[in-house]
Amino acid sequence: MELPSVPASVTAVIISGKLPPECAAFFTPGGALTDEADWSHVASAVDAYLASGDVDGNLRGVLALAGAYGRLDSLEDCPEPDDMDEGNDRAVGLLQEAEAHGVDEDETSELWWYSERMRSRAAEFRDYLAEMDAYVEKHGATPWGRLEAKLGQAHDLYSAGDRAEALAAFREVAEISPWESEFSGCFDRVDVGWCRLLHDAAHVDGPEAARSIWQEARAHYRGAKFPLTMHSWQLAEMLLDTGVPDIIEVIIYEWLEAAEKAGTSDVPVTEEEHRIFELALAEIEGLGASGSSHQ
């Protein structure tokens, strides 16, 4: 849910240079926020200015609109539904003040809509927290926590040499649907389950067993990508020298593609990523013309 663009009258008064100094300090001469500022700073400055009593009547409406925009902009970052409602209440008061001092409804309507949507989101968030409290009371942990505990048990079993039991536990996590089960959204834990199964197959059973697990994992995600970007480099490193440069090639390519879409420049970034990248490239280039890419 995206916040509407900055109202035109707010942009105009910022660029005009007519803002009071305590508000103008947060903007560049071109009208953009400075690197150190965000809209919550603007909202706080507007609150203080409007409360001072020494307000230019011609600016009161548009300043209230700017303050409302700042309050709404900060709602996404509120950690609690009560905080969201409190910020929203202040935004509503400022929208009302803006309209009472000459701001046209054409400029406030989208912000009213956004306010209502965020009010609904806060209510949904409050219901979710209540459901999680009940869930934890019943199961002793959140869904994510339960999967994390299962993965920890599987890791301990594997380290102790009980491969069969460990793989059964890893598979139990891996095969959970991250879409419509009680574990909906726990992609990162499900992803770890598949990564561990793939790692074991590559190192113990060989390339074809690894490719079989790879295909299972890719099919399980139903349109999402395996592995998750957060696990790509670690998984690529674990698969080095196991005879699956075709899989490594897909992992590296998709990581770079994700970085490009996210606007990340000059990737890989860290020295460790550069090291793994160079090793992966060397192995991929050794695949030769006879290799194939397993999508």
C-alpha positions in Angstrom: 0.0 0.0 0.0 1.8 3.1 -1.3 1.4 6.5 0.2 0.1 9.0 -2.4 2.5 11.5 -3.8 3.2 14.8 -1.9 0.3 17.2 -2.4 1.0 19.8 -5.0 0.4 22.8 -2.7 2.9 21.3 -0.2 5.5 21.0 -2.9 4.8 24.5 -4.1 5.3 26.1 -0.7 8.5 24.1 -0.1 10.0 25.4 -3.4 8.7 28.9 -2.8 11.0 29.4 0.2 8.0 30.5 2.3 8.3 27.7 4.9 9.1 28.8 8.4 12.8 28.1 9.2 12.1 25.2 11.5 10.4 23.4 8.7 12.5 24.6 5.8 15.7 23.1 7.4 14.6 19.6 6.4 14.5 20.4 2.6 17.1 21.2 0.0 16.8 24.3 -2.2 15.3 22.1 -4.9 12.5 21.0 -2.5 13.7 17.4 -1.7 14.2 16.1 1.8 17.8 16.4 3.0 19.8 13.2 3.5 19.4 13.5 7.2 15.6 14.2 7.3 12.4 12.3 6.7 8.8 13.3 6.8 8.3 12.4 10.5 10.8 15.3 11.2 8.7 17.6 9.1 5.5 16.5 10.9 7.1 17.2 14.3 8.3 20.6 13.2 4.8 21.4 11.9 3.2 20.4 15.2 5.6 22.6 17.1 5.1 25.5 14.8 1.2 25.3 14.8 1.2 25.0 18.6 3.4 28.1 18.9 0.5 30.5 18.1 2.7 32.6 15.9 1.4 31.2 12.6 1.1 32.9 9.2 -2.6 32.5 8.4 -1.9 32.1 4.7 0.4 29.1 5.4 -1.6 27.4 8.2 -3.7 25.1 5.9 -0.8 23.9 3.7 1.5 23.4 6.7 -1.2 21.3 8.4 -1.4 19.3 5.1 2.4 18.8 5.2 2.2 17.7 8.8 -0.6 15.2 7.9 1.4 13.8 5.1 4.4 13.4 7.4 2.3 11.6 10.0 0.9 9.2 7.4 4.3 8.6 5.9 5.6 7.3 9.3 2.7 4.8 9.8 4.4 2.0 7.9 7.2 2.0 10.4 5.1 1.9 13.5 5.9 -1.3 15.5 2.6 -1.5 17.3 -1.1 -1.0 16.2 -1.7 1.4 19.0 1.2 3.6 17.7 -0.3 3.4 14.2 -3.7 4.6 15.5 -2.1 7.4 17.5 -0.2 8.7 14.5 -3.2 8.3 12.3 -5.4 10.2 14.8 -2.9 13.1 14.6 -2.9 12.9 10.8 -6.7 13.1 10.7 -6.7 16.2 13.0 -4.2 17.9 10.7 -6.2 17.0 7.6 -9.3 18.5 9.2 -7.3 21.6 10.1 -5.9 21.8 6.5 -9.5 21.8 5.0 -10.7 24.3 7.6 -8.0 26.7 6.4 -8.6 26.6 2.7 -7.0 23.3 1.4 -9.2 21.8 -1.3 -10.6 18.4 -0.8 -9.0 17.4 -4.1 -5.7 17.5 -2.3 -6.9 15.7 0.8 -9.1 12.9 -0.6 -6.2 10.5 -1.4 -4.7 11.1 2.1 -8.1 10.4 3.7 -8.3 7.1 1.7 -4.8 6.2 2.8 -5.6 7.0 6.4 -8.6 4.6 6.3 -6.6 1.9 4.8 -3.9 2.2 7.5 -6.6 2.2 10.1 -7.8 -1.1 8.7 -4.3 -2.4 8.6 -3.8 -1.5 12.3 -6.9 -3.4 13.2 -5.8 -6.5 11.2 -2.4 -6.2 12.9 -4.0 -6.1 16.3 -6.1 -9.2 15.4 -2.9 -11.0 14.2 -1.0 -10.3 17.4 -3.9 -11.6 19.4 -4.0 -14.8 17.3 -0.2 -15.2 17.7 -0.5 -14.8 21.5 -3.1 -17.6 21.5 -1.0 -19.7 19.2 2.1 -19.4 21.4 0.0 -20.2 24.5 -1.1 -23.4 22.8 2.1 -24.5 21.0 4.8 -22.8 23.1 6.3 -20.9 20.1 5.3 -19.0 17.0 5.0 -20.9 13.7 8.5 -19.6 12.8 9.9 -20.6 16.1 8.5 -24.1 15.8 10.2 -24.5 12.4 13.4 -23.1 13.8 13.4 -25.5 16.7 12.8 -28.4 14.3 15.7 -27.3 12.1 17.9 -27.1 15.2 17.0 -30.6 16.2 17.7 -31.8 12.7 21.1 -30.1 12.7 22.0 -31.7 16.0 21.0 -35.2 14.7 23.0 -34.7 11.6 26.1 -33.6 13.6 25.7 -36.6 15.8 25.8 -38.9 12.7 22.1 -39.8 12.6 21.7 -38.9 9.0 18.4 -40.7 8.3 16.5 -39.0 11.2 18.1 -35.7 10.4 17.1 -35.8 6.7 13.5 -36.8 7.7 13.3 -33.8 10.0 14.8 -31.5 7.3 12.3 -32.8 4.8 9.4 -32.3 7.2 10.3 -28.6 7.3 11.1 -28.4 3.6 7.8 -29.9 2.5 5.6 -27.5 4.6 3.6 -25.2 2.3 4.8 -21.6 2.8 1.5 -20.5 1.2 -1.6 -21.6 2.9 -0.7 -23.6 6.0 -0.3 -22.3 9.6 3.3 -21.7 8.6 2.3 -19.3 5.8 5.1 -16.8 5.3 7.9 -18.8 6.9 9.7 -19.0 3.6 13.2 -18.6 5.1 12.8 -21.7 7.4 11.3 -23.8 4.6 14.2 -22.6 2.4 16.7 -23.8 4.9 15.1 -27.3 4.9 15.6 -27.6 1.1 19.1 -26.1 1.3 20.1 -28.8 3.9 18.6 -31.6 1.8 20.4 -30.3 -1.3 23.7 -30.0 0.5 23.5 -33.5 1.8 22.5 -35.0 -1.5 25.4 -33.2 -3.3 28.0 -34.3 -0.8 26.8 -37.8 0.0 24.7 -39.2 -2.9 26.2 -37.3 -5.8 25.3 -34.9 -8.6 22.2 -36.6 -9.9 20.7 -36.9 -6.4 21.4 -33.2 -5.9 19.7 -32.4 -9.2 16.6 -34.4 -8.1 16.4 -32.4 -4.9 16.9 -29.2 -6.8 14.0 -29.9 -9.0 11.8 -30.8 -6.0 12.6 -27.6 -4.3 12.0 -25.5 -7.4 8.6 -27.1 -8.0 7.6 -26.8 -4.3 7.8 -23.0 -4.4 5.2 -22.7 -7.1 6.5 -19.5 -8.8 8.7 -18.3 -6.0 12.5 -18.7 -6.4 14.5 -21.3 -4.6 16.8 -20.5 -3.0 15.9 -17.3 -1.3 18.3 -14.5 -2.1 19.5 -14.4 1.5 20.7 -18.0 1.2 22.1 -17.9 -2.3 25.8 -17.3 -1.6 26.0 -19.7 1.2 24.3 -22.4 -0.8 26.5 -21.8 -3.8 29.6 -22.2 -1.6 28.3 -25.4 -0.1 27.8 -26.9 -3.6 31.3 -26.0 -4.9 33.3 -29.1 -6.1 30.3 -31.4 -5.9 29.8 -31.8 -9.6 26.8 -29.5 -10.0 28.1 -26.3 -11.8 24.8 -26.1 -13.7 22.9 -25.6 -10.4 25.6 -23.1 -9.1 25.2 -21.2 -12.4 21.5 -20.7 -11.8 21.9 -19.7 -8.2 24.6 -17.1 -9.0 22.7 -15.8 -12.0 19.4 -15.3 -10.1 21.3 -13.7 -7.2 22.8 -11.1 -9.5 19.4 -10.6 -11.2 17.8 -10.0 -7.9 20.5 -7.5 -6.9 20.0 -5.7 -10.2 16.3 -5.4 -9.7 16.8 -4.1 -6.2 19.1 -1.4 -7.6 22.2 -2.8 -5.9 25.3 -1.7 -7.8 28.7 -3.2 -7.9 27.8 -6.7 -6.9 29.1 -9.0 -5.4 29.6 -6.6 -2.5 31.6 -8.2 0.3 35.1 -9.8 0.1 33.5 -13.1 1.0 30.9 -12.8 -1.8 33.7 -11.9 -4.3 35.7 -15.0 -3.2 32.7 -17.3 -3.7 31.8 -15.6 -6.9 35.2 -16.2 -8.4 35.2 -19.8 -7.3 31.7 -20.3 -8.8 32.7 -18.7 -12.0 35.7 -20.9 -12.3 33.6 -24.0 -11.8 30.8 -22.8 -14.2 33.3 -22.0 -16.9 34.6 -25.6 -16.5 31.2 -26.9 -17.4 31.9 -26.6 -21.1 29.7 -26.8 -24.1 28.2 -30.2 -23.0 26.7 -28.7 -19.8 23.1 -27.9 -19.4 21.3 -25.5 -17.1 18.7 -27.1 -14.9 15.9 -24.6 -14.4 
